[in-house]
């Protein structure tokens, strides 16, 4: 289970920080873990499973560079400073022959100064939220309250959770568990097909949307309208806004308000799958009962082809 680090704080987190209005936050995530994964041991680095409701663990250093830094600290090479003379000490033979004994020789070399940043040894608390038949919902939180202005530390904690859980979000430090659970699910509002303009308004509400993004969203909504949906689904998860076009009870076309994101075609399990993050869907842990279409040349044709394959040409 390998997870890519962030070089900067993701825009979805920055947007959420703005909404929280400067409140102190914790880096956390809520995840639904299939029982098969727990039984396989791939979550053993976080102590899953455990008998009680809560467990606190030190992320192992082999999880990634931020986990390693958290346990062992970090040595920073100060290339902004002039080099210093250091020495390597070796044993050299007397008069060129070890038979005559040896003596220590100092060999000089140039070396940038180093600063050592001690480890914080921050832990992650794992809380069992809800047990289901084939999965368990866990809350993972970095045990540190962070001020939003502390961007460097915030990024470190985001990456610490990303390396160990595969996803990271932020919540106000006083957030209760009900709010965490709301971040796991998408609550859908059903709107009639004629409400396309209202959907666009809701998708861009509270966001600084460029003309290019607005035009792209309008184009996507216009395309969904050509599919003649029974009705639209509008929903939010955290700060992410979604729109779905329900073509049939077992086929929904989902679009994301974030510019550049892929479109998803979901079938029989769409209510369950639509609550999952992009990371979860691409992991393959939740099956393949969906198709992902990237918005590149020909994407509309590809969507129509997949719909025709699934539902018949009269639908597409």
Beta strands, then each sheet from edge to edge (+ up, - down):
strand 1: 25-34
strand 2: 54-58
strand 3: 74-77
strand 4: 84-93
strand 5: 102-111
strand 6: 114-117
strand 7: 123-131
strand 8: 135-142
strand 9: 169-172
strand 10: 187-192
strand 11: 231-237
strand 12: 240-248
strand 13: 251-256
strand 14: 263-266
strand 15: 290-293
sheet 1: 2+ 7- 8+ 1- 9+
sheet 2: 3+ 6-
sheet 3: 4+ 5-
sheet 4: 10+ 11- 12+ 13- 14+ 15-
end
